[in-house]
Amino acid sequence: MSEKPKHTLNPNNWVGAHSDYLFNYTITRVDNSELAKDIVQETFFSGLKAQHNFRGQASERTWLISILKRKIIDHYRKINSAKGKAEIRVNFYEDGDKKGTWLEERVPKMWDNEAEKNIENDELKSALDSCIKNLPEKYRIVFLMKNVQHYETEEICNELGITASNLWVIIHRARHQLRKCLEDNWFSK
Amino acid sequence: MSNIIFINCDEATAICNKNQYREASFWEKLKLGLHIFICKKCRQFSKQNTILTEVCNKHLHKCEDEHKLTKKQKEVLQTEVVKRVK
């Protein structure tokens, strides 16, 4: 078996060669530029400490990205454990006899026919944007990864260290909140 | 107790959400279809959920503008990294 030419690490060039790429990668996942900058910095520091583990099989950037992914997962886990695991059901619905049915204030209202047809509207875009901003961070991350970056369910689960059922609970809640927000701010008659 | 064929509104909306990403299974879709047939509220929810998906597809795009660090931030970062290289 012939050995492929090995890649090498050149830490003095990391900032120039990879910082923008890593920063862009991070910001689409954490949505906070200050935090993204810190995570990139931590990635470089960890990379420096772990240089001896670099086997040269992957490119420098791929290797740094794999460290970065761990950092993002760590950050995500921090949020997740701080607010309790997403596995518990949220009380969208009544308990007891009526378990699993609609709560009065959550019943979908009639939407304005005209508004329903007119979805190209720019003001609707800003309403949507502000509704998404109001989502709790961990819901927003997962929702955007699914809807904007079109990740496979499995990729999101791997990247964020959550289970598939966990992911669907998050999507479920995010969409409920989004639906309600747009109903109140846009679609209601 | 969840029934094999008849599901409650909670389960129906969960399947409906999953279905927006075409990831509901055959059985799930069947149960959802049946539930929607008999439940007016979920029928309305389902219709609105489709609109929500259309709105998102229309208006949410992958952020085109590249995010970059400022020159200043890079300088600081470079100094910090080089300090630790030695």
Interface residues (C-beta under 8 A of the other chain):
Chain A: P11 N12 W14 V15 G16 S19 D20 F23 N24 I27 T28 S33 A36 K37 V40 Q41 F44 F45 L48 R89 F92 Y93 K99 G100 T101 W102 V107 P108 M110 W111 E116 I119 E120 L124 K125 L128 D129 I132 L144 K146 N147 V148 Q149 T153 W168 I171 H172 R175 H176 L178 R179 L182 E183 F187
Chain B: N8 C9 D10 E11 T13 A14 N17 K18 Q20 Y21 E23 K41 Q44 F45 Q48 N49 I51 L52 E54 V55 C56 N57 K58 H59 L60 H61 K62 C63 E66 H67 K68 L69 Q73 K74 L77 Q78 E80 V81 V82 R84 V85
